[in-house]
Amino acid sequence: LRAVLQEQDKSDFAQRLLAWHEVSGRKDLPWQHNTTPYRVWISEIMLQQTQVATVIPYYQRFMRSFPSLSALAAADIDEVLHHWSGLGYYARGRNLHKTAQLIGQEYGGEFPQTLDEVVALPGIGRSTAGAILSIASGQRQPILDGNVKRVLARYFTIEGWPGKTAVAEKMWAYADRLTPHENVATYTQAIMDLGASLCSRTKPSCLLCPVNDDCSAYKNGVPTDYPHSKPKKATPVRTVRMWIIENGKGDFLLERRPPTGIWGGLWGLPEQALDEQADDWLLQHHWQALSQQALPPMRHTFSHFHLDIQPVHVKVDQNNGEIMEAQRWLWYKPASSKGGLAAPVSKLLEQVMKR
Ligand code: SF4
């Protein structure tokens, strides 16, 4: 029963799309006439990252100069690139020329007809290959360009970013399931058109959409939530131990921070890397602790990272540790000194004084 229902789904989706295309689809684009694999191929490559309206004059000029695969293969590369000038992404133009020559050598100038062979050609991905074989040769091959990904992600509410292989594979499976056995060429045009027109990225016109009855994202009122965008990288976390050295007068030891980096040039609490031995730091700086206590950790968030602070409160004898470098160290008197401390430092000192 499930298989029958799936079949039903598929033909409904395709039929509604085809009926819509009949009325509203684009049927007069230059590459939709005299369709040959060569003509479809050139249009598909030009349309990558470029709008239809921009492509049309380039396509027409290209076809006038290189009307066939053999004409392109025999052309001078500079001449080909000259026709590409203004379209950008010149690697595409170079690949076209290289591929035309390769088809001449390996396939006797006839565009290959199996998916594996076409995908193996330089500059042709799985979706472009599917488009060439379905549109020009009527083969039942699914496609999955950016527009189709958007339609499928919304129609089936497919979770996850399509840039991830597992998500893309799921989309390919759906694309395959929906592709009909008949009228494949028109179906391919139609689903691309739907994505390029009604099912637009930011403002889909769902009320006019031929498949809105079953579109999961539309029914749930969340079309623009799909497809999901690339997940943001987790904010990195840095860790540090901060020493709160307090003398018998209730002053706190501050150290001037290096001129660059966070809180550059300000006075802050002395720091030590968390993976270093705490006692080593005290020894190195000649502090003899009367008492030593780790305080609850504190997180301070900067624009591009979190700083996890492990504060340690140490009480020292007031005469302990003469400060030799006044430029670098100072005894901070909370009662009489004003401002100039980074937010987490003030916060930590306040906490300690309240204890
Ligand atoms: S109903 Fe809306 S979201 Fe769903 S496929 Fe149609 S246009 Fe896209």
Boltz pocket constraint, residues with backbone or C-beta under 6 A from the ligand:
constraints:
  - pocket:
      binder: B
      contacts: [[A, 150], [A, 151], [A, 154], [A, 155], [A, 198], [A, 199], [A, 200], [A, 204], [A, 205], [A, 206], [A, 207], [A, 209], [A, 210], [A, 211], [A, 212], [A, 215], [A, 216], [A, 217], [A, 218], [A, 223]]
      max_distance: 6.0
